[in-house]
Amino acid sequence: MVLDLFRRFDAALRDCANASARTMLVASSVGAAIFIFYGVLWLYVTPVEHESLALRSVAVLLCLSVSFSAYWPRRLKPVLPWVWFAAVLYALPFYATYQLLGSDYSVLRSMLVVSMAFFVIVIFPHYVLALVNIALGVALGVLAGYLTIPNFTSLHHEIVKSVHLQAMVYSVTAGLLFTRSNLKGILARQRIDTLKDLAGSIAHELRNPLGQLRHQLERINRNLPRPVLDGQDVIMTAQELDTVYKELAQGRAAIERGLQMIAMTLDEIHAKPLDTSDLRYLSAESATRKAVEEFAYESASDRARVTLRVEQDFVFRGDETRYIFVLFNLLKNAIHYFKDFPQSRVTIVVGPDSVVVEDTGPGMKPEVLARVFESFHTAGKTGGTGLGLSFCKRTMVAFGGDIACTSQAMRFTRFTLRFASASAAQLEGHRAQRLEQARALFAGKRLMVVDDSPVLRLSTRGMLEPLALQVVEAEDGEQALALLARERFDAMVLDLSMPVLDGYATAERIRAGQVPGLARLPIVVYTAEAAHIARAKLDRVGVEALVGKPCSQLELVESLCRAWEHAQRSAEADAAAVSLAGRTVLLVDDEDFNRRYLRALLEARRIRVLEATDGAAALKLLEREAADAVITDIHMPVLDGIRLARAVRESSRIDPKPVLIALSGRDDELAIAKARAAGISDFIAKPAEPDQLFATLAKHLVSLPPQGPAPAAPEPAGKDTAQEDLLNLEHLETLRSVGILGKALPMALQSTRSLLDQLQAPVASRDAVLAKELLHSLVGVSGNMGAHSLHQQTRAMYAQLVQDGQWPAEDWHEALVQLHARTARALREGYLEAA
């Protein structure tokens, strides 16, 4: 009980000291000055009875110790709140009470006692702390008087009851009322000032990545070919294209840094702990080298002034993205001073269980160094948020390590990142566990290794041997595609740089559906390029997993597992999207771009889309038209997302109720709880990812009947009804206008016919898994070739297999074959012969 009360008191005292840090320093400095001034006055100029140089000296020392607390050793900082409490207690209630007794209740000392109570309450914003300080100080003052003042019992104590007690009550009451009436105004002003500072800081921090992005876009524009007239071919050299991809990768990095800064700020404001559930073992050398390579330097000369030296590599458990952003923060802070300190350099040293980042820039003064890891504390850089180094500290602690800083003004600044490195036994145990998990996933499956180097094919085969895979080798992309067309494979490891047909082109053809049923084949690529540049190129062809050359066995296996998991999620999202066709979704967002982006994603899956710019407009629209789901932003003018959710739930004119999904950048627990209480069922983080969007919608709508009319098929004029039913005439005209109709249709007809032939076996054996894969490919190819009826029928059967888990009616395969024959005839007569 007593220990619990002490802990609560200690916590309240520390909160009070943090909230009143500036008041504490000012009050202690003023207190020291007042005690010195009146000590000289009442001891030597106009002597006053019962003055004591010793007592005043103790009060001055206590006040000065608090005033100069910025220079305390770090190990003493935790006791500062208690020193402050003791300084106030001694200098005000104790000193005033003791002097009152020593003067036998003189008028001057009585006035000081009354004032003392008022000032203690004003100094401490926490009422309980103030009252405890007064009560304890008065009690100790009385005890000291009883022990040291002669004839203590003969003093005029009766005046306490008749005068001082009442005056103390009035003083305490006045202090409480004064503090309460002013505290709201003070807090409101502090909140406004804090928000203004925070908004200005965020704007300043975002200016850097946005400026970098503008710079990259300008460089991309300069590297693009000159404009040409319609119909003329555009020539771009491989070197020019590579330069564009590099600039694109740098631009993406700038965007990621801006988003990270926003997330970091929100996490710091909400004191959100870092998630440690996804930590994995990392090579310090590999992760540090990646950060140095991917940092967005403003110029080649800036890059030349950053040196990485590896003295001893080690492995630690962490999150690669967070660790890279820690180094990005340290690099950004150091490079900021390159212009003002032309001779300064940055040296990064990877050593035993540590990474040291040292720059020879301006250094830091001791008072700045003492607070360098505090949130929202910044010095030397105009407009900074003061969150970067706080984020570094929180991240390193989450990794089980720490970060320390030493510095000398005008000489250097050295940050030392210390890690809890993994032992050999831990690493071996982790490796064995991951290999066993991967073996359970891949045992018996077939994997193709595609590389023109026999040595690399051999080493890859050796690293994958513990997984019990059937490994088949190919020397280039053409061989790989030929093998895929003849045999079934479950995954691929692909080199990017190969003769005949390189890895980019190979992956692109696989993703485009050239090999039926394998558009979602899990692919891991080898690359010698910088990872962020290769990633920008691979996004173009839809490949997620990549490893550098050379790579360890664990890196390859984990990348293969990630590629497999990504392919599974993508297939599930495709199935979810198919099941959503014909649904109606209302988009509510005041940002036009956000609505257009989501509309494009939804309409591509034949989902009917309604739009509203705010909650009030959405409410009126829902009263007129039914919707299956509402995807709403949280922060909007007129009527925000939370008030819209409440209004929808309470309205008797909206029935049935749509599923409400929030689209917002905030993800703190308080905001989520508030939204759920208003009736919002789920959340999609900004920016919305297609897989998450469709999976979230499908989760809530799969068991509900559709609302509103189904989206109408295109109705171009000028063709007969039979052809219009079979074909998507508008899409075919688009193919004709871009000049690929004659090339695309024969290939598509051959591909769809091949898919239908391959479907015979799984239909006969009731192999639902293979049938779904082939139908999925058939849905995509038939839609792209403008075969409207075939696309609709195939999609309906695919949805029945995926959504209901049931086989379509008898003879459905034969019906598709006959429909394909009619479609092929219509395409040949109407388009291929004319072409």
TIBARO-810960 format. One record per residue (C-alpha): z, y, x. Coordinates in pm, whole numbers, plus 32768, in hexadecimal, padded with zeros to 4 digits. Layout:
<atoms>
ZYX...
</atoms>
This chain:
<atoms>
800080008000806B80FD810A7F55809081F57E5680B380DD7ED18213808D7EBC827181FB7D5581F382127CF382BA80DE7D9E83EF81697CEF83C182B97B9C839C820D7BD984D5813C7C45859782727B0A853283307A2A858B82097ADB86DA81F17AAF871B8366793B86C683547907879F822079C888C482B7795A88A2842278E58A0A843C7A178A8E83817AF689C4846A7A648A6385A37A698BC485167BCB8BA784887C588B1785CB7BB98C2B869C7C388D3A85AF7D8F8C9685A67DAC8C9587207D4A8E06872E7E478E67861F7F668DAC86C47F1B8E5288127EFC8FAF877A803D8FA286AC80F48EF387C880B1901C88AB81009111879082479075871982C59004886A82789134894481FA925F887982CF9256873E83CA913F8772841B9074863C85538FA1861285348E2B865783DE8E3B870183988D1F87F982928D1C890E82AE8BA0892B826B8B6387B981438C5287B680B48BB488F280B58A5A88507FF88AE587207EF78B9188037EBE8A5388CC7E8B898287917D928A7D87027CD38A9988497CBF891E886D7C09890F871F7B2E8A3B87737AAF898E88AF7A9188308816791A882D8866797B87FC89D47A6B86DC89937A1D85888A31796C84A7893A7A8A83AE892E7B7284C088A67A898534878F7B16844386877C6F84EC86947BE2864C86537C29864784D77D9685F2851A7DB586FF86277D2587F9852E7E1C878684247F3C87A7851C7EC7890085907EC08985842B800E88E083DC80B7897A850E80158AD1850780468B158393814F8A5882C6822D89E683E782258B2D84AD82498C0A8379836F8B3D82F084258B2E843C83FE8CA68475846E8CEB830E85B08C2C834A85E78CCA849F85CB8E28840A86B88DC782EC85A98DFD81E685308F538257842B9004817F831C8FF0828F834B8E7982C383598E40814982058EE7812581768E08823781F78CCB818C81528D2A804380098D7B80F480218C3781B9800C8B5980847ED98C1380087E208BF381547E6B8A7F817E7DCF8A33802A7CA08B09807B7C718A5E81CE7C7F88FA81417B7E88B9802C7C3A877A7FD37D6587DD7EF97E3C86AF7F507E1486EC80C47E75885980997FAC88097FCC801886F580BE7FE687E481E280BD88F1813D81D0880080D281E28754822481D8889B82E682EC893A821383C588008231839F87F583AC83E5896B83C28528894082FE858B881683D6854788DB8516861589FF848F8735891C8433873A88888592870B89C68661877F8AFB859C88F58B4F85BD89B68B798475888E8AE083B4896C8A90828A89E38BFB826A88818C89823D881E8D2080EE877B8BE4806787B68C4C7EFD86908D3A7F1A85A98C0C7F3085ED8BAB7DC785E48D0B7D3B84B98D977DFE84058CB67EF583D58B847E1783308C547D06825D8D127E0181EC8BCB7EA181848B3F7D4D80BC8C7B7D02801D8C737E5B7FBC8B047E427F338B357CE27E6A8C667D507DE18BA37E7A7D788A817D9E7CCD8B667CA17C248C2F7DB37BA88AF57E617B2B8A597D1E7A758B907CA679CD8BC97DF4798D8A617E54787A8A357D5177C58B697DC977F08B067F36777389A77EF6764C8A297E2C75EB8B187F4376188A0880487541891D7F7A742E8A217F59743F8A7480CB743C89038128731288BC8047725889E980D272A0897A82387241881481E670FE887A813970A4895B825D70F6884A835670288744829E6F06883782826F1E887583F96F2C8705844C6E0A86B383636D3987C883FE6D1F86FC853F6C8D85B984AA6BB5867E83B66B31875584D16AF1861A859A6A3985828471696086BA844B691586AA85BE68AC853C85A367CF858184746724869D852D66E185B68653665C84A9856A657485AB84D064F5860F862964AC84A4867F63ED8458853F626E845F855161C1859E84E6615D85B883756006852B83195F22853681EB5F3B842F80D95E9882E881385EAF831782AE5F758224838060A882A2843860D4822D859D622E821686346276817C87846386807987B26443816F888F6437827E878364B18187867D65C98114875F6634827E8792664082B18619671D817F85F1680881FC8700682A834E8657685F829F850A697581CE85A16A1F8307862B6A0183AE84D76AA28286842E6BBC8290852C6BF683FF84D86C0F83AB83666D01828F83AE6DDD8379847C6DE38475835F6E43836A82626F4A82E383516FDE843F83796FFC846281FD7098830A81DA7185835082FB71F38498825C723583F8810972F282D581A773CB83C9826C7414849E81387478836C806E752882C8819874548192815874A38077824A73847FDE830C73117E8B828F73507D88839E72CF7C5B82DD71707C6E837471CD7C8D84E471107BA985D371067B64874770367C60880C6FC87C828974704B7DCE89F76F1D7DF78ADA6E207DA989C86EBF7E8988BE6EF67FAA89B26D937F968A376D127F9788D26DD680D588856D56818789BC6BEE812889696BFF818287F86CB182D288156BD583F487A36BB684C488E06B1B861A88B46A4B85F589EF69F485058B066AC485D98BF56BF985A08B1C6BBA84288B2A6B9884398CA56CF684CF8CBF6D9883A18C166DDF82758CF76E53811A8C916EFA803F8D986F6C7EDB8D50707B7E608E3C70EE7D3A8D6A707C7CD08C1171757C4A8B1571767BDC89A972467C83889B72697C5D872371DF7D88866970CF7E1B858F6F977E7886536F337F9A8571708B803A858070A5800A86F76F5180AB872A6FBD81D3865770F981F5872A701B8219885D6F2F8300879D705783E7875570C483ED88C06F5F842589396F228539883B705F85F188A5700385DC8A166E92863689F16EF0876289196F5588188A5B6E2487BC8B2C6D8389118AFC6EBC89CF8B606F0588E38C846DB288928D216E4A87B78E306F1B86E08D466ED1856E8D1B6F50844F8C466FAD83028CE46FFE81CF8C1370A380AE8CCA70D37F538C3571F17EB18CF172FE7DAC8CBC736C7DC58B4E730C7F378B3D71F1802E8B16721C81838BBA715182B28B4C717883D58C3E70C885268C4570DE863D8D4670D087538C4571D2885A8BE172FC87728BBF742387BC8ADA756188878AEE76AC87CC8AC576F0885A8969759987E388F275BD8691899B770A865788EA765F86638794750985DB87EE751884AE870175AD856685D674DC85758499743986C6844E74A58750859F738D87E8866C737788D28792725B8965885971448911876070FF89FD864170E8894F84F0714E87EF8557720A871B845A7308869A855572D0853A84CE71FF849885DD7317844386D0740083EA85B172F782EF853F72E4826886A4745D823786A9746781858559734280A785B973D5803C870675277FEE866774717F1F855E73CE7E5D867B75297E0F870575027F038825753680768860749681AF88ED753882A589DE74C583EC8A73750E849D8BBA747785E98C1A748C870F8D08740788608C9E72BA88B58D4572AD87638DF5728886308D1872DE857D8BD4731284048BDA733083288AA573A781C58AE5736380C289D774447F958A0673F97E4C895574AC7D09890873A67C3589B6736B7AD4893E73DD79B48A1872F6789B8A8173AA77AF8990737D78A1886C720C78CC88B771D0775888D3728A771A878E71C1782986E0707877A3876C70C7764386FA712676BD859F6FEB778D85746F0D767185F06FB2758384FB6F7E767783DC6E1176A7843F6DE2752E84616E5F74FD82FE6D5E75FE828C6C2E758B83546C5A7417839D6B1A735D83436A53749A8302690C74EE83B068ED761E849167C076A7854A67DD7754869E66B2783886DC668778BD883E657378BE8942667178708A5366BD76FA8A7C67FD77528B32688078248A10681B771A891368D7761789DF6A1176EE8A036A0F7742888F69EE75D288376B157585891D6BF3769388846BA8761587246BD974A387766D48749986FB6CCF74FB859D6C1673B0856D6AD87467850D697973DD851A68D174D5860867567500861066AC75E5870E658176D186F464E277A48805647178CE87326465795A85D4632178B0856E63A9775985C964E877AB850C6430780D83CC635976D683E0649075FB8402653B76AC82E0640B766D8202641674F5824C658974A9826B66CC752481D167C175F182A4691476868254693277938363687E782E848B68D478C485DE67B779AD863B67627A70877666CF7BC9873365F37BE6886764E87AD58867636F7AB9889862777A63878263617AC9866564A57B7B86B965F47B55860C65D47C8F853764897C21849E65067ABC847066417B2B83B9657A7C1F82E364887B11826E65A87A27821A665B7B34815365167B8F80A065037A2D801563DF79AD80E46499786380FB64F778067F94666A77DB7F5066E17867809D66EC79DF8061686779D28089686778EF81BD69967942829A690B79D983DE69C17A35852068F57AF9861D69177B16879668DA7C71882568F17D1A897768DF7E7388D36A0D7F4A88856AA87EB7874B6A977FF686786923802486C368CF7EB9867A699A7ECE853968CC7FF784BF678C7F2E84F568187DF3845968857EA6831C67137EDB82DF66DF7D6382CE68297D03822B68E17C5583496A577C9183696AD67BB684876A827BF885F26B0D7B9A87466AC77C2B889C6A387B7F89CA6AF87AD18A566BFE7A6C89546D22797C894C6D317841887A6E3078E087916D5C7A19875D6C2E794786FE6CF1786486146DA4798485666C5B7A3E85396BC1790784A36CE478E983B06CC07A58834E6B4B7A2C83146B9178FE82356C9A79B7816C6BB77AE681456A9B7A0B80C66B85796A7FC96C007ABD7F4B6A9A7B3F7F326A2F7A0E7E6B6B577A3D7D816B007BAD7D5969977B507D096A0F7A5D7C036AF97B637B7669DF7C627B6768FB7B6F7AAF6A0B7B2D79AD6A297CA4796C68C07CD878FE68B47D7E77A76A117E1477C16A547F87778D6B1D804F788A6B8681BB786B6B9C827D79B46C8B83A679B36C8584847AE86C5985F87B226B8D85AF7C5D6A1E857E7C0B69D884BA7D4A6AEA83BA7CFD6A5A837E7BA268F6835A7C24696682657D306A2381887C39690C81A47B36680F81207C3468EE7FF67C87692F7F9F7B1B67D17FD17A9267427EF87BA868047DDD7AFF67887E4079A368D57ED5793A68B77FEE783B6955812E78C169EA825878096A65838F78C06B6884A2788F6BD485B8797C6D4385C079126E41851078396E0E85ED77076C9785A976FF6CD8843577336DC9842D760E6CC684C675246BBB83D675A06C9A82A575696CD8831074026B5D82FC73C76AF181D774A46B9D809375026BC88037766F6C457EFA77156CE77FB378396D37811278AC6D31815D7A216DE282AA7A486E46838A7B666FB683E97B6A6F9C85567BD16EB7861D7AEA6EBC876F7A3A6EFC879C78C36F8C863D788E6FDE855E79B76FC083E579C7712B839879767130847878416FE183E477D77077828677ED719D82EC771170B5839076146FD5825B75FF7101817675C77192825A74B9704C82AB7401701181F872B86EA1825C72C26E56818A73F76E4F801A739C6E2D7F2874466ECF7FBF75796E047FBB76BB6E907F3978036F04806478D16EC9805F7A496F34817A7B306E5381F47C476F2482BC7D396F6C82F77EA670E882EF7E78718C819D7E9E730181E97EB573EB811B7DDE746282447D0D72FF82A47CA772AA81397C5573E5810D7B83739A82507AC7723581E37A82729C80887A0B739D811F7922728781F2788971B980B9783D70D48095796B70957F2579AF700A7F287B0F6FA680007C376E70802A7D106E9E80EB7E546DAC81FF7EB26CA281D57F2E6C5680B57E3F6BCD7F7C7EE46AD57EB87E0D6B857D697E386CD67DF97DCE6C377EBB7CAF6B907D8B7C106CB37CA07C566DA97D907BAF6CCB7DC17A7E6C8A7C4D7A5A6DFC7BF97A776E4C7CC679426D0E7C9C78726CB07B2E789F6D7D7ABE77706D307BEA768F6C067C0F75A06B0B7D1D76096B147E74756169E97F57752168757F08752C67DD7E40764967077F07773C659F7F1476CB64917E7B77A363827F67782362707FA87725613E802A77DC6012806E77045EAD8002772E5ED47E8577495EBF7D7376485FFE7CE575AF5FE77B8E76525FC37C2177AC60D77D20776461CA7C09770B617C7B467847616E7C5F794562307D9579AF61007E7779AE61B77FA77A3662327EE57B6560DA7E567BA660427FB27B9F6147801B7C9F60DC7EFA7D825F727F647D575FC180D37DA6606C80817EF15F4E7F9E7F5A5FFF7E4E7F6F5F927DAE7E265E7D7CDB7EC15F627C5A7FD560A77C317F1460307B797DDB5F927A467E8260C77A167F5B61AE7A427E2F60E9794D7D5860F3784A7E6C626A78837EA162C478677D2F61F1772B7D0A62A176967E3A63F776ED7DA9639E76447C5F632A750B7D18647175027DDE653675237C9964BF73CD7C2265B0730F7D0566F573C77CAC669673C27B3A666A724B7B4967AE72137C0E687573207B5568C073D17CA0693F75197C11698275BB7D64681E75927DE5678C75E97C90684D77307C8867D5778E7DE3666877487D8C668277FB7C3D672079257CEC65F4793D7DD56506790F7CB065AD7A2C7BF265777B177D1964127AB37D6E63987AB27C03642C7C087BC8638F7C967D0262367C0D7CA662417CAB7B4A62597B5E7A8D632A7BEC7972634A7ABD788C637C79C979AA64857AAF7A3B653C7ACB78EC6536795478A465A478F87A0466BC79F47A00673D797478B06747780F793467EC787D7A7868F5793D79B26937780B78D9696F77347A0E6A4978337AC16B0778D179A16B3277AE78B06B19769079A96A2575DF78C068C6755878F667B675F978206713753877036632740D774664D7744777DA653675A478556499756179A5634E74FC7908635A7633782F637E7708796A625876547A0E6178769A78E161EB780678D3619D78277A45603E779E7A095FFD78A178F6608C79B479D25FB479507AF95E7E794E7A1D5ECD7AA879945F0A7B337AF05DC77AA37B795CF77B207A565D947C777A3B5DE37CCF7BA25D6F7BE47CB45C047BCF7C435BFB7D4A7C135C8E7D7B7D6B
</atoms>
